[in-house]
Amino acid sequence: MKIFRNALYRRHDARLEMYRGRLVPCHETPARLDHVLAELARRPVGALRDPVPDDAGLDAALAAIHAPRYLDFLAGAWDEWVALDPANAGTDILPAVWPVRGFRADVLPESFAARIGLFSFDAGSPVMAGTWAAAREGAACARSAALAVSGGERAAFALTRPPGHHAGPDFFGGYCFLNNAALAAQTLRDHGAARVAVLDVDYHHGNGTQTIFYGRDDVLTVSLHGDPRTEYPFFLGHADERGEGAGLGANLNLPLPRGTSATTWFEALEAGLAAVAAHRAEALVVALGVDTFEGDPISGFHLRADDYLRLGERLARAGLPVVLTMEGGYAVAEVGVNVVNVLEGFRAAAG
């Protein structure tokens, strides 16, 4: 398995997030990838590679899934923030105002405070000096993994942070700024796959990925996640969201209650993979979150470390070329074991 690692992941190291009404240290930290890299050194399942250097290709790929004004804002947000007041260099950016129902989003405000709110949906995803560089390099990893699979590799992994599946066409949140899974899916489409499926196994619904592809029938989106009636991101992820227009029937949500056991979770996985098969997908993107782990501090399912070996085996048995993108997982010390278990299980079953 080819593993494309984001060498710039430490540049995004935010200080505080708003969590349940309080400013707390960020759950999404560089230590998450530190543990994965350490476990890969102990149990190598593939060579670590840098992403393909292709700025023009990456820019075009990002523009295929994200709005130009959103990309422009993210690329320049930190410099603009510091230009407002040099003292801002010591403070990460968090939004404080948002356009809600009935407010206009078509007119781009001049105010920085208004624009950071326009392009976000929570106050838990700080932007700092290195956010754009880290997120963009992560997108390069996702694109490189998809190019490798398009070129004949059985599987490739984008090992990166910040994660991506909550980022939509023109919004960030949930620690996500650029949608790596969506970018991988679009890259697979652009390089010959007529039909692609995205299977999101993170505890939290992949609201950004769903939004990007909701009106399309060439990319099936499937998400297993905590019930949005009680779990973040709350406002998408219900079972009756099936797509719209040409995409009607090409979105499947499988919400599960907090406390779901591994047995029930794997039953839902089978339903998701059955939908992938029915879609006649030629390639599969897996948004790999391991915050389904029983010890995760902000989630509520009960998978154990060995269950991730089983997950990897089942993904391999689906018989499709696979791109995996690194998403959530906040039991930091266990993230490495759980992620590498997926990769090891896949390798063992794929042969």
C-alpha positions in Angstrom: 0.0 0.0 0.0 1.3 3.4 -0.9 1.1 5.9 2.0 1.3 9.6 1.2 2.1 11.5 4.3 1.7 15.2 5.0 5.1 16.4 6.1 3.6 19.8 7.0 0.9 18.5 9.4 2.5 20.2 12.4 2.1 23.6 11.0 -1.6 23.4 12.0 -1.3 23.4 15.8 -4.2 25.4 17.1 -4.4 26.5 20.7 -8.1 26.6 21.8 -11.5 25.6 20.5 -15.0 26.4 21.7 -16.4 23.1 23.1 -19.7 23.0 24.9 -19.6 26.6 25.9 -16.0 26.7 27.0 -12.6 27.4 25.4 -10.6 24.2 25.8 -7.4 22.8 24.3 -8.0 21.5 20.8 -8.9 17.8 20.5 -7.4 17.7 17.0 -3.7 17.9 17.6 -0.4 17.0 15.8 0.1 14.1 18.3 -2.6 12.2 16.5 -0.3 11.7 13.4 2.7 11.3 15.6 1.2 8.1 17.0 0.2 6.8 13.6 3.8 7.4 12.3 5.3 5.7 15.3 3.0 2.7 14.8 3.9 2.6 11.1 7.6 2.5 12.1 6.8 -0.4 14.4 4.5 -2.2 11.9 5.4 -1.0 8.4 2.5 -1.8 6.0 3.8 0.4 3.1 6.4 2.9 2.2 5.9 6.5 3.2 5.9 8.9 0.3 5.6 12.6 -0.3 2.7 13.8 -2.4 3.2 14.5 -6.1 4.5 18.0 -6.6 1.9 19.6 -9.0 0.6 22.9 -7.9 -1.4 23.5 -11.0 -3.0 20.1 -10.9 -3.8 20.5 -7.2 -5.3 24.0 -7.7 -7.6 22.6 -10.5 -8.6 19.6 -8.3 -9.5 21.9 -5.4 -11.5 24.2 -7.6 -13.5 21.3 -8.8 -15.0 20.7 -5.3 -14.6 24.1 -3.5 -15.8 27.6 -4.4 -13.1 30.0 -5.6 -14.0 32.7 -3.1 -13.7 30.2 -0.3 -10.3 29.0 -1.4 -9.1 32.6 -1.8 -10.3 33.4 1.7 -8.6 30.4 3.3 -5.3 31.0 1.5 -5.1 34.6 2.7 -7.0 34.5 6.0 -4.0 34.5 8.4 -2.1 37.3 6.6 -5.3 39.4 6.6 -5.9 38.6 10.3 -2.4 39.8 11.3 -2.6 42.9 9.0 -5.7 44.0 11.0 -3.6 44.2 14.1 -0.1 42.8 14.6 -1.1 41.6 18.1 -3.4 39.1 16.4 -0.3 37.0 15.6 -0.6 35.6 19.1 -4.3 34.6 18.8 -5.9 32.0 16.5 -8.9 32.9 14.5 -12.3 31.8 15.7 -15.6 33.0 14.2 -18.2 34.8 16.3 -21.1 35.6 13.9 -22.8 33.5 11.3 -25.5 34.0 8.5 -28.5 31.9 9.5 -31.8 31.3 7.9 -33.0 34.3 6.0 -29.6 36.1 6.0 -27.8 36.7 2.7 -24.7 34.7 1.8 -24.3 35.8 -1.8 -22.7 39.2 -1.1 -19.1 38.8 0.1 -18.7 41.2 3.1 -15.7 43.5 3.5 -15.5 42.8 7.2 -13.1 40.0 8.1 -15.2 39.0 11.1 -18.2 38.6 8.8 -16.3 36.6 6.2 -14.8 34.1 8.7 -18.4 33.6 9.9 -19.7 33.3 6.3 -17.2 30.5 5.5 -17.6 28.5 8.8 -20.2 26.6 10.7 -18.8 26.2 14.1 -16.4 27.9 16.6 -14.4 24.7 17.2 -12.1 24.9 14.2 -9.4 27.6 14.8 -7.4 29.0 11.9 -3.8 29.8 12.5 -0.6 30.7 10.6 0.0 27.2 9.3 -3.6 26.0 8.7 -3.6 26.7 4.9 -0.2 25.1 4.3 -1.1 22.0 6.3 -4.6 21.6 4.8 -3.3 22.1 1.2 -0.5 19.6 1.6 -3.1 17.2 3.0 -5.2 17.7 -0.1 -2.1 17.0 -2.2 -1.7 13.7 -0.3 -5.3 12.8 -1.1 -4.9 13.7 -4.8 -1.7 11.7 -5.0 -3.3 8.6 -3.4 -6.2 8.8 -5.9 -3.7 9.2 -8.8 -1.9 6.1 -7.6 -5.1 4.1 -7.5 -6.1 5.4 -10.9 -2.7 4.2 -12.1 -3.3 0.7 -11.0 -2.5 0.5 -7.3 -4.9 -1.7 -5.3 -4.9 0.8 -2.4 -3.3 4.0 -1.2 -3.6 6.0 2.0 -3.6 9.8 2.5 -2.0 10.1 6.0 -2.8 13.7 6.9 -4.3 16.2 9.3 -6.2 18.4 9.6 -9.0 16.0 8.5 -11.4 16.9 5.7 -14.9 15.3 5.6 -16.8 18.2 7.3 -15.5 20.8 4.8 -18.1 21.7 2.2 -18.0 23.6 -1.1 -17.7 26.9 0.7 -17.5 26.2 4.5 -15.2 24.7 7.1 -15.8 23.2 10.5 -15.3 20.1 12.6 -11.5 20.7 12.3 -11.8 20.4 8.5 -10.8 23.0 5.9 -10.4 21.1 2.6 -12.3 17.9 1.8 -9.7 15.2 1.1 -12.2 12.4 0.6 -14.2 14.5 -1.9 -11.0 15.5 -3.7 -10.0 11.9 -4.0 -13.4 10.9 -5.4 -13.3 13.7 -7.9 -9.8 12.8 -8.9 -10.8 9.2 -9.5 -13.6 10.4 -11.7 -11.4 12.7 -13.6 -8.9 9.9 -14.3 -11.3 7.3 -15.7 -13.6 5.8 -13.0 -17.2 6.3 -14.3 -18.7 5.7 -10.9 -17.1 6.2 -7.5 -18.4 5.6 -3.9 -17.3 7.4 -0.7 -17.8 5.4 2.4 -17.4 7.5 5.6 -16.8 5.4 8.7 -16.0 8.3 11.0 -18.2 8.7 14.1 -19.4 12.1 12.9 -21.5 12.5 9.7 -19.5 13.6 6.6 -21.7 16.6 6.1 -19.2 18.3 3.8 -18.8 15.4 1.5 -22.6 14.9 1.3 -23.1 18.5 0.4 -20.5 18.5 -2.3 -22.0 15.5 -4.1 -25.7 15.8 -3.1 -26.9 16.6 -6.6 -24.8 14.1 -8.5 -25.3 10.4 -9.4 -21.7 9.6 -10.4 -20.5 9.7 -6.8 -22.4 7.7 -4.2 -21.9 9.0 -0.6 -22.5 6.6 2.3 -22.0 7.6 5.9 -22.2 5.5 9.1 -22.3 7.9 12.1 -23.8 9.0 15.4 -27.5 10.0 15.1 -27.5 13.8 14.3 -30.4 14.3 16.7 -27.8 14.1 19.5 -24.4 14.1 17.8 -22.3 16.6 16.0 -22.6 18.1 13.3 -26.4 17.8 14.1 -27.9 19.5 11.1 -27.2 16.8 8.4 -26.9 13.1 8.4 -30.6 11.9 8.8 -31.7 8.8 7.0 -34.2 10.6 4.8 -31.4 12.6 3.1 -31.2 10.6 -0.2 -29.8 13.2 -2.6 -31.6 15.6 -4.9 -32.1 16.1 -8.6 -29.8 13.9 -10.6 -28.3 12.7 -7.3 -31.6 11.4 -5.8 -30.8 7.9 -4.4 -27.0 8.5 -4.5 -26.7 9.4 -0.8 -27.2 6.9 2.0 -27.0 7.9 5.7 -26.9 5.2 8.4 -27.3 7.0 11.7 -26.7 5.0 14.8 -27.5 5.8 18.5 -24.8 6.6 21.0 -23.7 3.4 22.6 -23.9 1.3 19.5 -22.0 -2.0 19.7 -19.4 -3.3 17.3 -21.9 -6.0 16.2 -24.6 -3.4 15.2 -22.0 -1.1 13.7 -20.7 -3.9 11.4 -24.3 -4.7 10.4 -24.6 -1.1 9.2 -21.3 -1.4 7.4 -22.7 -4.3 5.5 -25.7 -2.2 4.4 -23.3 0.5 3.3 -21.1 -1.9 1.3 -24.2 -3.4 -0.3 -25.2 0.1 -1.5 -21.7 0.6 -2.9 -22.0 -2.7 -4.8 -25.5 -1.7 -6.1 -24.0 1.6 -7.3 -21.6 -0.4 -9.5 -18.7 1.7 -8.2 -15.4 1.2 -9.9 -13.4 2.7 -7.0 -14.0 3.3 -3.4 -12.9 6.2 -1.1 -12.9 5.5 2.6 -13.1 8.5 4.9 -11.3 6.7 7.8 -12.2 8.0 11.2 -11.3 5.9 14.2 -13.3 7.9 16.7 -15.7 5.0 16.7 -13.2 3.5 19.3 -14.8 2.8 22.7 -12.3 5.1 24.4 -12.8 8.2 22.2 -13.4 11.2 24.4 -15.9 13.0 22.1 -17.7 10.1 20.6 -19.9 7.2 21.7 -19.5 3.9 19.8 -17.9 0.8 21.2 -15.4 -0.6 18.7 -12.2 -2.1 20.0 -8.7 -2.2 18.5 -9.2 -5.7 17.0 -12.4 -4.4 15.3 -10.2 -2.2 13.1 -8.4 -5.2 11.7 -11.8 -6.7 10.9 -12.8 -3.4 9.2 -9.7 -3.4 7.0 -10.3 -7.1 6.0 -13.9 -6.3 5.1 -12.9 -3.3 3.0 -10.4 -5.4 1.1 -13.0 -8.1 0.4 -15.2 -5.5 -1.3 -12.9 -6.1 -4.2 -12.5 -2.5 -5.3 -9.4 -0.3 -5.6 -9.4 1.9 -2.5 -8.2 5.3 -1.4 -8.3 5.9 2.3 -8.2 9.4 3.8 -7.4 10.1 7.5 -10.3 11.6 9.3 -11.1 11.7 13.1 -9.9 9.8 16.2 -9.3 11.6 19.4 -8.2 8.9 21.9 -4.8 10.1 20.8 -2.6 7.4 22.3 -4.7 4.7 20.6 -5.1 6.4 17.2 -1.9 4.9 15.8 -2.8 1.3 16.7 -6.3 1.6 15.4 -5.4 3.2 12.1 -2.5 0.7 11.4 -4.9 -2.1 12.3 -7.1 -1.1 9.4 -4.2 -1.0 7.0 -2.8 -4.3 8.2 -6.2 -6.0 8.0 -6.6 -4.7 4.5 -3.2 -5.9 3.4 -3.8 -9.3 4.9 -7.1 -9.8 3.1 -6.0 -8.2 -0.2 -3.0 -10.6 -0.5 
